[in-house]
Structure formats: structure tokens, C-alpha cells
Amino acid sequence: MPNYIVLGNYTEQGVRDVKGAPGRMEKAGRLVESLGGKIKDIYFTFGQYDFVGIFEFPNDDVMLAFAMQVGREGNIRFTTLKATPKDDVVKIINGLS
């Protein structure tokens, strides 16, 4: 399954209701599973982003559906990066003529 890295920030609304964040995280986890995806890991960070998540989803359309569903609640905004494993890139490079 494709991997996606999510770089996220709390919105002002999300910060105001930070005590509700654990429940929202559980809800998001259930949504990921219902879409056939998997949360590989989530880290809370200092700096430009408040958190970084590593997800698997069946395809880009499913990732987009997840992003829209979570984003429309207004508590977080995120940037999504599609990630390709190193071994896959090495195979591509080795196949170059």
C-alpha cells in the first residue's frame, strides 16, 4: 500500500479545544481503519509542524477522502507527502538505461 507522510498543525479552533484532541485522534484512527488504511506512527513535534504522521492507504483517492473528512472539522490543517520506500526507488534507479 502507498505510504503518506502528513505534516500537521492545529488551527486556532483546534488549540482552543485541545482537551478534545485525544477523542478526535481516536475518531481519526477509526476513520483510517474504515477506509482500509493504517496509521504506522504519529509524532508530536516542535518547530514548524505540531505533528507528523505516517499512514498507509490503498490509493491517493482514499488518502484524499481521509484528508477532506478530517480537514472539514476545522481543528487541524495538514500537508500530505506521498512517500516511496527506498528499496522501490533503488529498483527504479537500477532499471534506468
N, C-alpha and C positions, 0 to 999 in steps of 0.2 A: 504494500500500500504506500502511496506517496506520503512523504513527511512534510510538515509545515511548521515553521517557527513563527510564533506570534510574539510581537513586541507590543506591550500594552501599557496604557496609562489610565488611571482613574480620572473621570471627569469631575467637575465641581459637585455634581449631584452624587457621584459615587463616593466622594470624600465625605460629604455631609451625612451619608448613610453608610459609613464604613462598618458599623456594627452589623449590618445586614450582609456584608461580604461573604462570610462563611456559608450562609444559606444559598446565596447566589452561586457560589463556587460549586456546591453540591448539585444545584439545579443544572448548571452548565455541564457538569460531568455526566449527568443522566442524559442530557441532550446529545452529547458527543456519542455516548453508547447507543442511543436510539437511532442515530444516523449511521451506525456501523463503524464509528471511529474509535480512537483510543487516545487517552492522554498519556503520553510517555513520561512527561515530567513538567513541573511548573516551579519556577524560582522567583522569589520576590527580590528586587534589585534596588540598588542605589544608583542615582545618576539620571540619565535621560528617560529611562523607562522604569515604571513601577514593577513590572513583572515580565518574565519571558516564559513562554510555554512551548513545549514540543509536542505536536499532535500528529496522529496518523488519521487520514480519511481516505475513503475509497477513490475519490477523484476531486478535481477542482470545484465542480458544481456543488458537491456536498460540503466542502470547506466553505464555499461562499454562502450556502444556506445557513450554516452554523454562525458565520460572522454576522450575517444580517439579523438573525434571530437574537443573538446576544447584543449586538450593537444597538438595536432599536429600543432596548430598555433604557439606554442613556447613561449607564453607570461607568462604562469603560469605552475607550477608543483604542483600536489597535491596528498595527501594520502587519501584514502577513507575508512571509517569505517562503516560497516553495523550495525545499531542500533536497538535494540529490546526494545520496551516500557516496563516500569517497571511492569505494570499490566499483560502483557503477561508472563514475567519471573515469577511473583508470581504464576500464574496459573500452569506453568510448575513445579515449586518447590512444590506446593501443590499436584500435581499429582504423585510425586515421591513415590515409595513404600519403 
